[in-house]
């Protein structure tokens, strides 16, 4: 069983990825213009020019696709930064995980100090 970790994106992230989409699109247009100019100058497209254009377009397309994917995650309000595989002996409800989760609840103000101390004592009495 795997566990995913998410982070809230910074405020400037959306602008950055929109700019990445715009620049990627402009690069594709620039590549098309360059290909046409070389083709008109030489009278025919050399194989390496066509190959370069294909690679150029593919790279720009991947950059645009990744930016769109990340923008969708930003609009959802979270970005996945890691995925942990629990098959290495760590259980979802392990001792350390319970203490970390409890500490996070207290830090976020979701439980009171009294509730924190009571639940921590219960966890500490459990089997390590």
C-alpha positions in Angstrom: 0.0 0.0 0.0 1.4 3.4 -0.9 0.9 6.7 0.8 1.0 10.0 -1.2 2.4 13.3 0.2 1.0 16.6 -1.1 2.1 20.2 -0.7 0.2 23.4 -1.2 1.5 25.3 -4.2 3.0 28.8 -3.7 1.0 31.8 -5.0 3.3 32.4 -7.9 3.2 28.8 -9.2 0.1 29.4 -11.4 1.8 32.4 -13.2 5.0 30.4 -13.7 3.2 27.5 -15.4 1.0 29.7 -17.6 4.2 31.5 -18.8 5.7 28.1 -19.5 2.8 27.2 -21.7 3.0 30.5 -23.6 6.8 30.2 -24.1 6.5 26.6 -25.2 3.8 27.6 -27.8 6.0 30.4 -29.0 8.9 28.0 -29.4 6.8 25.7 -31.5 5.8 28.6 -33.7 9.4 29.7 -33.9 10.4 26.2 -34.9 7.8 26.1 -37.7 9.0 29.4 -39.0 12.6 28.3 -38.9 11.8 25.0 -40.7 9.9 26.9 -43.4 12.8 29.4 -43.9 15.4 26.6 -44.2 13.1 24.7 -46.6 12.6 27.8 -48.8 16.3 28.6 -48.8 17.5 25.1 -49.6 14.7 24.2 -51.9 14.1 21.0 -50.0 14.2 19.9 -46.4 17.4 18.1 -45.4 16.7 15.0 -43.4 18.5 16.4 -40.3 16.5 19.6 -40.5 13.3 17.6 -40.5 14.6 15.4 -37.6 15.6 18.5 -35.6 12.1 20.0 -36.2 10.4 16.8 -35.0 12.6 16.7 -31.8 12.1 20.4 -31.2 8.3 20.1 -31.5 8.2 17.0 -29.3 10.3 18.6 -26.5 8.1 21.8 -26.6 5.0 19.6 -26.5 6.2 17.7 -23.5 7.0 20.9 -21.7 3.5 22.3 -22.5 1.8 19.0 -21.4 3.7 19.0 -18.1 2.8 22.6 -17.4 -0.9 21.9 -18.2 -0.9 18.8 -15.9 0.7 20.9 -13.0 -1.8 23.7 -13.5 -4.6 21.3 -13.1 -3.1 20.1 -9.8 -2.6 23.8 -8.7 -6.3 24.5 -9.4 -7.2 21.5 -7.2 -5.0 23.2 -4.5 -2.4 20.4 -4.0 0.6 19.0 -5.8 1.9 15.5 -5.2 5.5 15.6 -4.2 6.2 12.0 -3.1 4.7 8.5 -2.9 5.9 6.1 -0.2 5.7 2.4 -0.5 4.7 0.9 2.8 5.7 -2.7 1.8 9.2 -2.1 3.4 7.8 -2.9 6.8 6.2 0.4 7.7 2.5 0.0 8.5 0.0 2.8 8.0 -0.8 2.8 11.7 2.8 2.3 13.0 3.9 3.8 16.3 6.0 6.5 14.7 3.4 7.4 12.2 0.7 7.7 14.9 3.0 10.1 16.9 3.7 12.2 13.8 0.1 12.4 12.9 -0.9 13.4 16.4 1.8 16.0 16.5 0.5 17.4 13.2 -3.0 17.6 14.5 -1.8 19.6 17.5 0.4 21.8 15.4 -2.6 22.6 13.1 -4.8 23.4 16.1 -7.2 20.6 15.4 -6.9 19.1 18.9 -6.3 20.7 22.3 -3.3 20.2 24.5 -5.4 18.1 26.8 -6.5 15.8 24.0 -2.9 15.6 22.6 -1.5 14.6 26.0 -4.2 11.9 26.5 -3.8 10.4 23.1 0.0 10.5 23.3 -0.1 8.6 26.6 -2.4 6.0 24.9 0.1 5.6 22.0 3.1 5.4 24.3 1.5 2.6 26.3 1.0 0.6 23.1 3.5 -1.9 21.7 6.5 -0.4 19.9 
